[in-house]
Structure formats: structure tokens, C-alpha cells
Amino acid sequence: MKLLNYLTPDGYRSYGILKFEGIIDLRSRTDIDTPDLKSFIREKGVATADNYINADVDYQLSEITFLPVIENPGKILCVGMNYQDKRTEFSITTDAPTIFIRFSDSQTAHLGEIVKPAQSDQLDYEGELVIIIGKSGLNISEAEAADYIAGYSCYMDGSVRDWQHTWFTAGKNWSKTGGFGPWLVTSDDVTDPQNLLLKTWLNGEIVQQDSTANMVHKINKIISYMSTFTQLSPGDVILTGSPGGVGRSRNPPLFLNDGDVIEVEIESIGRLTNYVVSPSK
């Protein structure tokens, strides 16, 4: 099942189920305690959406404006250097997961704009599989980790390379540099999240391609590790890392510029599309 977050044709924030025929609006069918997809996950659980799967559709996909799948996550936790090719490109030798954070206001939606900072010419692309947490948990074991996943999505983790300095935070949180979408695919519809083909496309050309099978730290380990030092909550977002082939490591470097189209496609999930623009003056 695909769940998405959007603006209705009238400009109201809502969320719903995407079917072949169109979108079933869930906000209009639930109570005021669940005004967005995050609160629906928290209060109802994604499985509750099955109760509405046979309802009449309310909108066509062409009528809505996408919002980030989770617009205001309590946490955006990110794993860096989690594919061997990427670790080789950046000369990473440590064994522990590399963890950094994003802020929710750094995100943009499917078909939205990625804003190239005026202060940098080194905006890089990183295509990633995203985990959306479905229930609260602390000290989660690897064996139980899958039970805490609501679903998966795509992320374009834009990186301002010359602002990463000693650590990643400053380079990862510029406004509208994190593309998130197009929708959440529930975990029961992803047979094996550890065996998905991930591709990043720049202006129609593949610039990254790898399988999630090649993650150094697997999904269950990531969830268990993170839940050791912080409680995970419904709607929290975990980025699982990007394959090799990023722009900084190419010769010559390949960075994003005004007019570029950057896309992240993940097997069984979907294809996230964003348009790179210069900042408004």
C-alpha cells in the first residue's frame, strides 16, 4: 500500500492512499486527532488504512501537490558511508556507523525544488532508501527491528560539500536540499528491503547504482543501534546511506546546478523527482 502526504486542490494539507484509480483521502475519513500522516501512523498505525482501501477515490494524482512524506518528523537520523564503494571514495576505515542529523525544514517534496545555496558551488547528490518508523521503541533488538518499520521511501540527501567541514551537519541542513518522496510504501509490500536496486539519475543519466544488499550496516542493525541512544517514535525518519558515484568523487567533480533534474529510483518503492534551482533573490 502507498500512503502519501499532499495539498488538496483547495490548498488544504491532507494524506491518503494511492491506488491505480486515484487517491483515497484519509484525513476526511478519520478524526481530528490525525491531521497529518505522522499523526495517523502514531494514533492509528499504517495497517488501519486497509479499512479504507475500497472507498471511492477523491482526487487524481495530477490534482494534488506533493508534500514531504513526513513533513515534520521528530527526528531525521542519517547514516553516512554505508556502502563500501562510498567508503572507498571517502577513505573511511572506521567500523561504527557514521551518524548525523537533518532538520525537518531542510526537506522538500516530490516534484519540488532543490535550492542550490548561493554560498556554494558544491551541492552534491546522494540517493538513499529511507525508513519511516511506525511505533515507539528503545533498545530494540535486531531480531525485532522490522516490527518497528511503518514503511519505506526515497530520499535525495543533498550535500553542500564545502560546508561539511569537520562534521556533516552544516552541509546537510540548507533549506530545501533534502528531497523526500514520492510516497511511503508500507513494509508488508516490500518483500526484501535488503535487496532493492537503487539508482540516481541526473538529467536522465545514471550517476549512482547499487543494491541495498551492499549496505555495510543493515537496516535491522541501524534501527537497533539508533534505538540504543535515542527513543524512536512514530514518524521518525532514518536515511540509510548513499552508494558510491557521488559528484565530489568524480574527476572532474559533478555538482548540481540551476536547471538540473535529479531523481532517485528504488525498486518496489518509486521514483523521486526534484528540480534544482538557484535561490530567490
DOMIDO-367047 format. One line per 4 residues: for each residue x, y, z of N, C-alpha, C. Coordinates in Angstrom, 2 decimals. Example, Ala and Ser with C-alpha at 12.3 -4.5 7.8 and 13.67 -1.06 7.14 Angstrom:
BEGIN
13.19,-5.69,7.80,12.30,-4.50,7.80,13.20,-3.30,7.80; 12.85,-2.25,7.08,13.67,-1.06,7.14,12.90,0.03,7.87
***
This chain:
BEGIN
0.84,-1.18,0.00,0.00,0.00,0.00,0.89,1.25,0.00; 0.47,2.25,-0.76,1.20,3.51,-0.84,0.41,4.59,-0.13; 1.06,5.29,0.80,0.46,6.39,1.52,1.23,7.66,1.17; 0.50,8.75,0.95,1.17,9.98,0.59,0.60,11.17,1.32
1.42,12.20,1.40,1.13,13.44,2.11,1.02,14.53,1.05; 0.02,15.41,1.11,-0.18,16.33,-0.01,-1.05,17.52,0.37; -1.06,18.49,-0.54,-2.03,19.57,-0.51,-3.16,19.21,-1.46; -4.40,19.38,-1.00,-5.55,19.13,-1.86,-5.65,20.24,-2.92
-6.49,20.05,-3.92,-6.67,21.12,-4.93,-7.09,22.45,-4.31; -7.73,22.41,-3.13,-8.15,23.64,-2.44,-7.06,24.20,-1.53; -5.91,23.52,-1.47,-4.81,24.04,-0.69,-4.75,23.57,0.75; -5.53,22.54,1.11,-5.53,22.02,2.47,-4.54,20.86,2.60
-3.86,20.79,3.74,-2.96,19.67,3.99,-3.77,18.41,4.27; -3.38,17.31,3.63,-4.09,16.06,3.85,-3.16,14.90,3.52; -3.70,13.70,3.57,-2.92,12.49,3.29,-3.90,11.41,2.86; -3.38,10.40,2.16,-4.30,9.38,1.68,-3.60,8.16,1.12
-4.40,7.29,0.54,-3.93,6.04,-0.07,-3.89,6.24,-1.58; -2.78,5.89,-2.20,-2.67,5.95,-3.64,-3.02,4.60,-4.25; -4.06,4.59,-5.09,-4.44,3.40,-5.85,-4.29,3.72,-7.34; -4.45,2.71,-8.17,-4.35,2.92,-9.62,-5.38,3.94,-10.09
-6.56,3.90,-9.48,-7.66,4.77,-9.92,-7.51,6.20,-9.43; -6.73,6.43,-8.37,-6.59,7.76,-7.81,-6.28,7.69,-6.32; -6.56,8.78,-5.61,-6.22,8.91,-4.20,-7.48,8.85,-3.34; -7.43,7.99,-2.32,-8.48,7.96,-1.30,-8.02,8.86,-0.17
-8.74,9.94,0.07,-8.35,10.89,1.10,-8.67,10.32,2.48; -7.66,10.21,3.33,-7.85,9.64,4.66,-8.20,10.68,5.71; -7.70,11.89,5.56,-7.98,12.89,6.59,-9.49,13.14,6.71; -10.19,13.17,5.60,-11.63,13.43,5.64,-12.41,12.24,6.19
-11.75,11.09,6.33,-12.44,9.88,6.82,-12.02,9.51,8.23; -11.11,10.27,8.82,-10.67,9.98,10.18,-11.00,11.17,11.07; -10.55,11.13,12.31,-10.95,12.18,13.25,-9.90,13.28,13.33; -10.21,14.32,14.10,-9.34,15.49,14.15,-8.02,15.22,14.84
-7.89,14.07,15.49,-6.64,13.75,16.17,-5.54,13.30,15.21; -5.89,13.10,13.94,-4.90,12.64,12.97,-4.90,13.57,11.75; -4.40,14.81,11.91,-4.46,15.77,10.81,-3.40,15.58,9.74; -2.39,14.74,10.01,-1.34,14.51,9.02,-0.91,13.05,9.07
-0.06,12.67,8.13,0.33,11.27,8.02,1.11,10.80,9.25; 1.94,11.67,9.81,2.68,11.28,11.01,1.74,10.94,12.15; 0.74,11.78,12.38,-0.19,11.52,13.48,-1.07,10.30,13.20; -1.36,10.06,11.92,-2.11,8.86,11.56,-1.30,7.61,11.91
-0.03,7.62,11.58,0.84,6.49,11.91,0.91,6.31,13.42; 1.04,7.43,14.14,1.17,7.36,15.60,-0.12,6.88,16.27; -1.26,7.41,15.87,-2.51,7.14,16.57,-3.23,5.91,16.04; -3.13,5.65,14.74,-3.90,4.57,14.12,-3.05,3.38,13.68
-1.83,3.69,13.21,-0.99,2.65,12.62,-1.31,2.49,11.15; -0.27,2.22,10.34,-0.49,2.18,8.89,-1.47,1.08,8.49; -1.53,0.00,9.26,-2.44,-1.11,8.90,-3.89,-0.67,8.91; -4.22,0.37,9.68,-5.59,0.87,9.74,-6.07,1.37,8.38
-5.15,1.81,7.56,-5.53,2.31,6.23,-6.23,1.24,5.40; -5.97,-0.04,5.70,-6.65,-1.12,4.98,-8.17,-1.02,5.11; -8.65,-0.41,6.17,-10.09,-0.29,6.37,-10.75,0.59,5.31; -9.94,1.40,4.63,-10.48,2.36,3.66,-10.11,2.02,2.22
-9.47,0.90,2.01,-8.89,0.59,0.71,-9.92,0.46,-0.40; -11.16,0.16,-0.06,-12.20,0.00,-1.08,-13.10,1.23,-1.22; -12.73,2.33,-0.55,-13.52,3.55,-0.66,-13.35,4.17,-2.04; -14.28,5.04,-2.40,-14.18,5.77,-3.66,-13.01,6.75,-3.61
-12.36,6.95,-4.74,-11.24,7.90,-4.78,-11.77,9.32,-4.74; -10.96,10.20,-4.18,-11.34,11.60,-4.03,-10.60,12.53,-4.98; -9.35,12.17,-5.31,-8.54,13.03,-6.18,-7.75,12.17,-7.16; -7.39,12.79,-8.27,-6.42,12.21,-9.17,-5.02,12.71,-8.77
-4.02,11.92,-9.09,-2.66,12.28,-8.71,-2.28,13.64,-9.30; -2.77,13.95,-10.48,-2.45,15.21,-11.14,-3.07,16.42,-10.44; -4.02,16.19,-9.53,-4.71,17.30,-8.88,-4.03,17.78,-7.61; -3.21,16.94,-7.00,-2.65,17.28,-5.70,-1.23,17.84,-5.86
-0.76,18.49,-4.79,0.63,18.94,-4.71,1.31,18.13,-3.62; 2.38,17.45,-3.97,3.07,16.59,-3.01,3.68,17.41,-1.88; 3.64,16.84,-0.68,4.40,17.32,0.47,5.43,16.24,0.83; 6.49,16.59,1.58,7.38,15.54,2.07,6.56,14.45,2.76
6.94,13.20,2.59,6.16,12.08,3.11,5.83,12.28,4.58; 6.83,12.63,5.36,6.62,13.06,6.75,7.14,14.50,6.80; 6.21,15.44,6.93,6.59,16.85,6.80,7.33,17.36,8.03; 6.96,16.85,9.20,7.56,17.36,10.45,7.99,16.21,11.35
8.91,15.36,10.89,9.36,14.26,11.75,10.02,14.77,13.00; 9.81,14.04,14.11,10.50,14.41,15.34,12.00,14.28,15.21; 12.45,13.30,14.44,13.88,13.09,14.21,14.09,12.68,12.75; 15.14,13.22,12.16,15.66,12.70,10.89,17.09,12.26,11.19
17.27,10.97,11.32,18.57,10.38,11.66,19.18,9.78,10.39; 20.44,10.05,10.17,21.06,9.69,8.90,22.32,8.85,9.13; 22.47,7.84,8.30,23.67,7.00,8.31,24.52,7.39,7.11; 25.75,7.76,7.36,26.67,8.08,6.27,27.62,6.93,5.99
28.19,6.95,4.82,29.24,5.99,4.44,28.80,4.55,4.68; 27.64,4.19,4.15,27.08,2.88,4.45,27.11,1.92,3.27; 27.78,2.29,2.18,28.03,1.37,1.07,29.54,1.34,0.86; 30.08,0.16,0.56,31.52,0.01,0.51,32.16,0.91,-0.55
31.52,1.06,-1.71,32.10,1.92,-2.75,32.21,3.36,-2.25; 31.20,3.81,-1.52,31.23,5.18,-0.98,32.34,5.30,0.07; 32.49,4.29,0.91,33.54,4.32,1.94,34.92,4.37,1.28; 35.07,3.66,0.18,36.35,3.68,-0.54,36.60,5.06,-1.13
35.57,5.67,-1.71,35.71,7.00,-2.30,36.14,8.04,-1.27; 35.67,7.88,-0.02,35.95,8.86,1.02,37.02,8.38,2.01; 37.65,7.24,1.71,38.74,6.69,2.54,38.32,6.48,3.99; 37.12,5.87,4.17,36.59,5.60,5.50,37.06,4.22,5.96
37.60,4.15,7.17,38.09,2.87,7.69,37.44,2.48,9.01; 36.69,3.36,9.67,36.08,3.04,10.96,34.95,2.04,10.78; 34.69,1.25,11.81,33.65,0.22,11.75,32.29,0.71,12.24; 32.25,1.63,13.17,30.98,2.08,13.75,30.19,2.87,12.71
28.86,2.82,12.78,28.04,3.62,11.86,28.34,5.11,12.02; 28.40,5.81,10.90,28.57,7.26,10.90,27.19,7.89,10.94; 26.88,8.64,12.00,25.53,9.16,12.22,25.55,10.69,12.20; 24.57,11.28,11.51,24.37,12.73,11.58,22.88,13.00,11.52
22.49,14.26,11.65,21.07,14.59,11.68,20.73,15.63,10.60; 19.46,15.56,10.19,18.87,16.60,9.37,17.75,17.25,10.16; 17.40,18.47,9.78,16.25,19.15,10.37,15.09,19.11,9.39; 13.87,19.11,9.90,12.71,18.94,9.05,12.54,20.07,8.04
13.02,21.28,8.38,12.84,22.39,7.44,13.86,22.39,6.31; 14.72,21.36,6.26,15.64,21.23,5.13,15.04,20.39,4.01; 13.80,19.92,4.19,13.19,18.98,3.24,12.36,19.68,2.16; 12.20,18.97,1.07,11.28,19.36,0.02,10.62,18.10,-0.51
9.55,18.25,-1.29,8.73,17.12,-1.70,9.06,16.63,-3.11; 8.46,15.53,-3.47,8.49,15.04,-4.84,7.95,16.11,-5.79; 8.66,16.31,-6.87,8.37,17.35,-7.88,8.63,18.76,-7.36; 9.22,18.85,-6.17,9.56,20.16,-5.61,10.96,20.59,-6.02
11.31,21.79,-5.59,12.59,22.39,-5.94,13.66,22.06,-4.91; 14.83,21.69,-5.41,16.05,21.62,-4.61,16.78,22.94,-4.82; 17.05,23.66,-3.74,17.63,25.00,-3.87,19.15,24.94,-3.70; 19.86,25.32,-4.73,21.32,25.38,-4.68,21.73,26.62,-3.88
22.44,26.46,-2.77,22.80,27.63,-1.96,23.63,28.65,-2.74; 23.36,29.92,-2.49,24.12,30.99,-3.14,25.57,30.99,-2.68; 25.81,30.44,-1.48,27.15,30.49,-0.88,28.04,29.32,-1.32; 27.55,28.48,-2.22,28.34,27.30,-2.58,28.10,26.89,-4.03
29.13,26.32,-4.64,29.00,25.69,-5.95,29.23,24.19,-5.84; 29.05,23.65,-4.62,29.34,22.23,-4.40,28.13,21.50,-3.81; 26.96,21.70,-4.40,25.77,20.95,-3.99,25.80,19.59,-4.67; 25.91,18.54,-3.88,26.09,17.18,-4.37,24.79,16.38,-4.19
24.66,15.31,-4.94,23.50,14.41,-4.88,23.86,13.15,-4.11; 22.87,12.59,-3.40,23.03,11.30,-2.73,21.66,10.64,-2.67; 21.46,9.59,-3.44,20.20,8.85,-3.43,20.20,7.81,-2.31; 19.07,7.74,-1.57,19.05,6.85,-0.40,17.67,6.22,-0.19
17.68,5.03,0.39,16.47,4.40,0.91,16.19,4.96,2.29; 14.92,5.28,2.55,14.50,5.85,3.83,13.59,4.86,4.56; 13.78,4.77,5.87,12.89,4.02,6.75,12.00,5.02,7.49; 10.70,4.74,7.55,9.79,5.52,8.40,9.36,4.63,9.56
9.59,5.12,10.76,9.31,4.34,11.97,7.80,4.34,12.25; 7.29,3.16,12.69,5.86,3.00,12.90,5.40,2.98,14.34; 6.31,2.70,15.27,5.91,2.69,16.67,7.12,2.99,17.53; 6.86,3.42,18.78,7.93,3.83,19.68,8.76,2.63,20.12
10.05,2.90,20.30,10.92,1.82,20.76,12.25,2.33,21.28; 12.75,1.67,22.30,14.05,1.96,22.88,14.75,0.63,23.14; 16.03,0.59,22.84,16.80,-0.65,22.99,16.17,-1.81,22.22; 15.87,-1.55,20.97,15.23,-2.54,20.10,16.30,-3.54,19.65
15.98,-4.81,19.71,16.92,-5.83,19.24,16.88,-5.90,17.71; 17.95,-6.37,17.10,17.97,-6.54,15.65,16.88,-7.51,15.21; 16.62,-8.53,16.02,15.61,-9.53,15.65,14.20,-8.94,15.60; 13.95,-7.88,16.38,12.63,-7.28,16.44,12.51,-5.99,15.63
13.60,-5.55,15.04,13.64,-4.23,14.41,12.60,-4.06,13.31; 12.37,-5.09,12.51,11.43,-4.97,11.40,10.01,-4.65,11.87; 9.68,-5.03,13.09,8.34,-4.76,13.63,8.11,-3.28,13.88; 9.15,-2.48,13.87,9.04,-1.05,14.16,9.00,-0.20,12.89
9.00,-0.82,11.73,9.03,-0.10,10.46,7.62,0.06,9.92; 7.21,1.31,9.69,5.93,1.57,9.03,6.05,1.40,7.52; 7.18,1.83,6.96,7.35,1.71,5.53,8.65,2.35,5.06; 8.75,2.50,3.75,9.97,2.95,3.11,9.65,4.02,2.07
10.67,4.83,1.77,10.52,5.84,0.73,11.89,6.14,0.14; 11.94,7.15,-0.74,13.18,7.58,-1.38,13.60,8.94,-0.82; 14.91,9.18,-0.82,15.44,10.46,-0.35,16.59,10.90,-1.24; 16.62,12.20,-1.55,17.77,12.80,-2.21,18.45,13.67,-1.16
19.49,13.12,-0.56,20.16,13.74,0.58,21.21,14.72,0.06; 20.74,15.91,-0.36,21.66,16.90,-0.93,22.71,17.33,0.07; 23.96,17.38,-0.39,25.10,17.67,0.48,25.87,18.86,-0.05; 26.00,19.89,0.77,26.81,21.05,0.39,28.23,20.77,0.86
29.04,20.26,-0.04,30.31,19.63,0.34,31.27,20.59,1.04; 31.38,21.83,0.56,32.35,22.73,1.15,31.88,23.30,2.48; 30.68,22.88,2.94,30.19,23.27,4.26,30.13,22.08,5.21; 30.71,20.95,4.82,30.70,19.80,5.72,31.82,19.88,6.76
32.86,20.65,6.48,33.89,20.97,7.46,34.34,19.72,8.22; 34.45,19.82,9.55,34.90,18.69,10.36,33.83,17.61,10.45; 32.56,18.04,10.43,31.45,17.09,10.53,30.39,17.46,9.51; 29.31,16.70,9.45,28.38,16.82,8.33,27.25,17.83,8.51
26.92,18.22,9.73,25.67,18.91,9.99,25.49,20.18,9.15; 26.50,21.03,9.09,26.36,22.29,8.36,26.12,22.07,6.87; 26.65,21.00,6.33,26.48,20.74,4.90,25.21,20.01,4.54; 24.44,19.59,5.56,23.27,18.75,5.32,21.94,19.45,5.61
21.96,20.70,6.03,20.73,21.30,6.53,20.32,22.61,5.87; 20.85,22.86,4.69,20.41,24.03,3.94,18.95,23.83,3.50; 18.23,24.93,3.44,16.81,24.87,3.10,16.59,24.20,1.75; 15.64,23.27,1.73,15.21,22.59,0.51,16.36,21.90,-0.23
17.18,21.19,0.54,18.22,20.36,-0.08,17.97,18.87,0.11; 16.89,18.51,0.82,16.59,17.10,1.06,15.26,16.72,0.42; 15.30,16.08,-0.73,14.07,15.62,-1.39,13.56,14.34,-0.75; 12.24,14.28,-0.45,11.66,13.15,0.30,10.33,12.77,-0.36
10.30,11.55,-0.94,9.04,11.11,-1.57,9.28,9.98,-2.56; 8.33,9.71,-3.46,7.06,10.44,-3.55,6.01,10.02,-2.51; 6.18,8.81,-1.95,5.19,8.27,-1.02,5.84,7.26,-0.10; 5.10,6.81,0.88,5.51,5.73,1.78,4.92,4.43,1.25
5.77,3.44,1.05,5.30,2.09,0.72,5.37,1.27,2.00; 4.24,0.73,2.42,4.19,0.01,3.70,5.10,-1.22,3.67; 5.60,-1.55,4.83,6.61,-2.60,4.92,6.11,-3.95,4.42; 4.81,-4.21,4.53,4.30,-5.50,4.07,4.30,-5.61,2.55
4.50,-4.50,1.85,4.56,-4.52,0.39,5.99,-4.51,-0.15; 6.97,-4.55,0.74,8.37,-4.63,0.33,8.91,-5.97,0.81; 9.03,-6.90,-0.10,9.36,-8.28,0.26,10.70,-8.38,0.96; 11.71,-7.70,0.40,13.05,-7.76,1.00,13.72,-6.41,0.83
13.61,-5.54,1.84,14.21,-4.21,1.71,15.73,-4.24,1.62; 16.30,-5.40,1.93,17.74,-5.53,1.87,18.21,-6.10,0.54; 17.33,-6.02,-0.47,17.68,-6.50,-1.81,16.95,-5.68,-2.87; 17.14,-4.35,-2.81,16.47,-3.43,-3.73,17.52,-2.69,-4.56
17.24,-2.54,-5.84,18.13,-1.78,-6.72,17.85,-0.29,-6.57; 18.89,0.47,-6.28,18.79,1.92,-6.11,19.56,2.60,-7.24; 18.91,3.56,-7.89,19.56,4.33,-8.95,19.32,5.82,-8.72; 20.34,6.62,-8.99,20.18,8.07,-9.01,20.43,8.54,-10.44
19.52,9.37,-10.93,19.58,9.89,-12.29,19.80,11.40,-12.25; 20.76,11.89,-13.03,20.97,13.32,-13.18,20.77,13.67,-14.65; 19.74,14.45,-14.90,19.40,14.85,-16.27,19.29,13.64,-17.20; 18.68,12.57,-16.68,18.43,11.38,-17.48,19.56,10.39,-17.56
20.69,10.67,-16.92,21.84,9.77,-16.93,22.03,9.16,-15.54; 22.29,7.86,-15.47,22.51,7.21,-14.18,23.87,7.62,-13.63; 23.87,8.15,-12.40,25.12,8.55,-11.76,25.42,7.71,-10.51; 24.42,7.02,-9.99,24.61,6.07,-8.89,23.77,4.83,-9.16
24.33,3.68,-8.86,23.57,2.43,-9.00,24.19,1.38,-8.08; 23.35,0.83,-7.21,23.83,-0.20,-6.28,22.61,-0.90,-5.71; 22.84,-1.98,-4.99,21.78,-2.71,-4.32,21.85,-2.46,-2.83; 20.69,-2.38,-2.20,20.68,-2.24,-0.73,21.28,-3.47,-0.06
21.47,-4.54,-0.81,22.17,-5.71,-0.27,23.61,-5.37,0.12; 24.14,-4.29,-0.46,25.54,-3.93,-0.23,25.72,-2.91,0.89; 24.66,-2.65,1.66,24.83,-1.81,2.84,25.84,-2.47,3.80; 26.73,-1.68,4.35,27.67,-2.19,5.35,26.93,-2.49,6.65
26.12,-1.55,7.09,25.29,-1.73,8.28,23.85,-1.93,7.80; 23.29,-3.11,8.05,21.98,-3.47,7.53,20.87,-2.74,8.28; 19.68,-2.75,7.69,18.56,-1.99,8.22,18.26,-2.34,9.68; 18.18,-3.62,9.98,17.86,-4.02,11.35,18.92,-3.56,12.35
20.18,-3.60,11.93,21.25,-3.13,12.81,21.15,-1.62,13.03; 20.83,-0.89,11.95,20.71,0.57,12.07,19.65,0.94,13.10; 18.47,0.30,12.99,17.38,0.60,13.92,17.79,0.25,15.35; 18.38,-0.92,15.53,18.81,-1.34,16.86,19.85,-0.38,17.43
20.83,-0.02,16.63,21.91,0.87,17.07,21.36,2.22,17.49; 20.51,2.80,16.65,19.98,4.14,16.96,19.07,4.12,18.18; 18.31,3.05,18.34,17.39,2.99,19.48,18.13,2.77,20.80; 19.42,2.52,20.73,20.22,2.39,21.95,20.46,3.75,22.60
20.65,4.79,21.76,20.97,6.10,22.33,19.82,7.10,22.25; 18.73,6.77,21.51,17.58,7.66,21.45,16.32,6.84,21.23; 15.23,7.28,21.84,13.96,6.56,21.63,13.41,6.92,20.26; 13.10,5.90,19.48,12.48,6.11,18.18,10.97,6.25,18.36
10.37,7.11,17.56,8.94,7.41,17.69,8.27,7.31,16.33; 6.95,7.09,16.31,6.22,7.02,15.04,6.45,8.27,14.19; 6.76,8.06,12.94,7.03,9.17,12.04,8.47,9.60,11.99; 9.33,9.06,12.86,10.76,9.35,12.73,11.27,8.79,11.41
12.27,9.45,10.87,12.79,9.12,9.54,14.26,8.76,9.67; 14.65,7.65,9.06,16.05,7.20,9.08,16.54,7.05,7.64; 17.57,7.82,7.29,18.23,7.68,5.99,19.32,6.62,6.13; 19.38,5.70,5.18,20.24,4.53,5.35,21.56,4.60,4.61
21.86,5.74,3.99,23.15,5.89,3.34,23.05,5.85,1.83; 24.07,6.38,1.20,24.10,6.54,-0.26,25.22,5.71,-0.88; 24.98,5.13,-2.05,26.04,4.38,-2.75,27.15,5.30,-3.25; 28.17,4.69,-3.83,29.23,5.44,-4.47,28.75,6.13,-5.73
29.61,6.94,-6.30,29.28,7.65,-7.52,28.85,9.09,-7.30; 29.01,9.60,-6.07,28.60,10.98,-5.81,29.50,11.94,-6.58; 29.01,13.17,-6.73,29.68,14.14,-7.58,31.06,14.55,-7.12; 31.25,14.65,-5.79,32.53,15.10,-5.26,33.67,14.17,-5.64
33.35,12.88,-5.79,34.39,11.88,-6.02,34.72,11.68,-7.49; 34.03,12.38,-8.36,34.28,12.23,-9.80,35.39,13.17,-10.25; 35.97,12.86,-11.40,37.03,13.66,-11.97,36.68,14.02,-13.42; 36.26,15.25,-13.68,36.11,16.36,-12.72,34.88,16.18,-11.85
34.79,16.91,-10.73,33.60,16.81,-9.87,32.31,17.15,-10.63; 31.23,16.55,-10.19,29.93,16.74,-10.85,28.93,17.22,-9.80; 28.69,18.52,-9.75,27.78,19.08,-8.77,26.49,19.56,-9.43; 25.48,19.80,-8.60,24.16,20.19,-9.10,24.12,21.69,-9.39
23.41,22.02,-10.46,23.30,23.41,-10.89,21.87,23.75,-11.27; 21.59,25.03,-11.32,20.28,25.53,-11.72,19.84,24.88,-13.04; 18.63,24.31,-13.05,18.10,23.68,-14.25,18.26,22.18,-14.30; 19.05,21.61,-13.40,19.23,20.16,-13.37,17.98,19.46,-12.85
17.81,18.23,-13.30,16.76,17.35,-12.78,17.44,16.17,-12.10; 17.18,15.99,-10.82,17.80,14.91,-10.06,16.70,13.95,-9.59; 16.91,12.64,-9.80,15.89,11.64,-9.50,16.51,10.47,-8.76; 15.77,9.95,-7.80,16.17,8.76,-7.05,15.10,7.71,-7.27
15.51,6.57,-7.81,14.58,5.49,-8.11,14.99,4.25,-7.31; 14.04,3.69,-6.57,14.31,2.48,-5.80,13.26,1.43,-6.15; 13.75,0.28,-6.50,12.90,-0.86,-6.84,11.86,-1.10,-5.75; 10.61,-1.32,-6.17,9.46,-1.60,-5.29,8.98,-0.38,-4.51
9.69,0.76,-4.62,9.30,1.96,-3.88,8.73,3.02,-4.83; 9.54,3.49,-5.76,9.08,4.53,-6.67,10.24,5.37,-7.15; 9.91,6.50,-7.77,10.92,7.39,-8.34,10.65,8.83,-7.89; 11.57,9.36,-7.13,11.51,10.72,-6.60,12.17,11.66,-7.60
11.48,12.73,-7.97,11.99,13.69,-8.93,12.03,15.08,-8.31; 13.16,15.75,-8.47,13.31,17.13,-7.98,14.01,17.99,-9.03; 13.75,19.29,-8.96,14.28,20.26,-9.91,15.18,21.24,-9.18; 16.41,21.36,-9.64,17.39,22.22,-8.99,17.21,23.65,-9.48
17.17,24.58,-8.52,17.00,25.99,-8.85,18.00,26.82,-8.05; 18.28,28.01,-8.52,19.05,28.97,-7.75,18.14,29.63,-6.73; 18.70,30.13,-5.63,17.85,30.74,-4.62,17.18,32.01,-5.13; 15.99,32.30,-4.62,15.29,33.52,-5.00,16.05,34.71,-4.43
16.08,35.78,-5.18,16.79,36.99,-4.72,15.83,37.86,-3.93
***
